[in-house]
Amino acid sequence: MPQDDWKAQLAGLQMPAEPSAWPPAPLAVVLGFAVLAAFIAAIWAIRRHWKQGAWRRAALAELQRLTPNPDPAQLSRLLRRVTRARYSSREAALGDAAFARFLVSSSEQKLSTEIAEELASCAHRAGATLEQRHTEAVATWIRTC
């Protein structure tokens, strides 16, 4: 039979070796470097974001440490330190009335003018007392500025 003859002729042929994975194709090398570069860029961006928010985490931790009965002068100094870290020394050095206006205008969730004025001037008033709403307003301002 002719079909058996054909199979007999193929029996003696050597099959080529399986293709190897090494060395990789040039496109695979380029793709590997691109993935590596994207991974390094993502790690760098995450680290940078984390370092940029360090002042906020430190301020909120200090505010937590000061609660439940914060000293008004310490709270006012904390606000000025946060202002210096987030904005600049120029805003932190403003007088009480100007600093209160700055506090009202600088956050996404606006402080009430009354609370901002009390917070800005409490460091200079003898016997100043603050309520829980003041501490909550400072925490909100720190989170959103």
C-alpha positions in Angstrom: 0.0 0.0 0.0 1.2 3.4 -0.8 0.1 4.8 2.5 2.3 2.4 4.5 5.2 3.3 2.2 4.8 7.0 3.2 4.8 6.1 6.9 7.9 4.1 6.5 9.7 6.9 4.8 8.9 9.3 7.7 10.0 6.9 10.4 13.7 7.6 9.7 13.4 11.4 9.8 14.9 13.3 12.8 12.6 15.9 14.4 14.1 19.3 15.2 14.8 20.1 18.8 12.2 21.9 20.9 12.7 25.7 20.8 14.5 27.0 23.9 13.4 29.8 26.1 17.0 31.2 26.3 18.1 33.5 24.9 14.8 35.4 24.8 13.6 37.3 21.9 14.6 41.0 21.7 11.0 42.1 22.2 10.8 40.0 25.4 13.9 41.7 26.7 12.4 45.2 26.0 9.1 44.2 27.6 10.9 42.9 30.7 12.8 46.1 31.1 9.6 48.1 30.6 7.9 46.1 33.4 10.9 46.5 35.7 10.9 50.3 35.0 7.2 50.6 35.7 7.6 48.6 39.0 10.4 50.9 40.1 8.5 54.0 39.2 5.4 52.7 41.1 7.5 52.0 44.2 9.2 55.5 43.9 5.8 57.2 43.6 4.3 55.3 46.6 7.3 56.2 48.7 7.2 59.8 47.7 3.5 60.0 48.5 4.1 58.4 51.9 6.9 60.9 52.7 4.8 63.9 51.6 2.1 62.9 54.1 4.5 62.4 57.0 3.8 65.8 58.4 0.1 65.2 58.4 0.4 61.8 60.2 2.8 63.4 62.8 0.4 66.3 63.4 -2.6 64.0 63.8 -0.6 61.7 66.2 0.3 64.8 68.3 -3.2 66.0 68.3 -4.3 62.5 69.5 -1.7 62.7 72.2 -3.0 66.1 73.3 -6.6 65.0 73.5 -9.0 64.9 75.5 -8.0 68.1 77.3 -5.6 70.0 75.0 -3.7 73.0 76.3 -4.9 75.9 74.1 -1.3 77.2 73.6 -0.1 73.8 72.5 -3.0 73.5 70.0 -2.3 76.9 68.6 1.4 76.0 68.2 0.4 72.8 66.6 -1.7 74.7 64.0 1.2 77.0 63.3 3.7 74.1 62.9 1.3 72.4 60.5 1.0 75.6 58.6 4.7 75.9 58.3 5.0 72.3 57.1 2.2 72.5 54.6 2.4 76.1 53.4 5.3 78.3 54.5 6.8 80.2 57.4 5.2 83.4 56.1 1.7 82.1 56.8 2.7 80.6 60.2 4.1 84.0 61.3 0.9 85.9 60.6 -0.7 87.8 63.4 -3.8 86.3 65.1 -6.5 88.0 63.0 -4.6 87.3 59.7 -3.8 83.7 60.8 -7.5 83.2 61.6 -8.5 84.4 58.1 -5.8 82.1 56.7 -7.3 79.1 58.6 -10.7 79.9 57.3 -9.6 80.2 53.7 -7.0 77.4 53.4 -8.9 74.2 54.0 -11.4 72.4 51.7 -13.8 72.1 54.7 -13.9 75.6 55.9 -13.5 76.4 59.6 -16.0 78.7 61.0 -14.6 82.2 61.6 -15.5 82.0 65.3 -13.5 78.8 65.8 -10.6 80.0 63.7 -10.3 83.3 65.7 -10.4 81.4 69.0 -7.8 78.9 67.8 -5.5 81.6 66.5 -5.6 83.8 69.6 -5.9 81.2 72.4 -2.1 81.0 72.8 -2.0 84.7 73.9 -5.1 84.7 76.1 -4.7 83.8 79.8 -7.2 81.3 81.0 -8.4 80.3 77.5 -10.4 77.1 77.3 -11.3 75.0 74.4 -14.1 72.6 73.8 -14.2 69.3 72.0 -15.5 71.0 68.8 -12.2 73.0 68.7 -10.2 69.8 68.7 -12.4 68.2 66.1 -12.1 71.3 63.9 -8.3 71.2 64.2 -8.3 67.5 63.2 -10.6 68.2 60.2 -8.4 71.2 59.1 -5.2 69.1 59.3 -6.8 66.3 57.3 -8.1 68.6 54.5 -5.4 71.3 54.2 
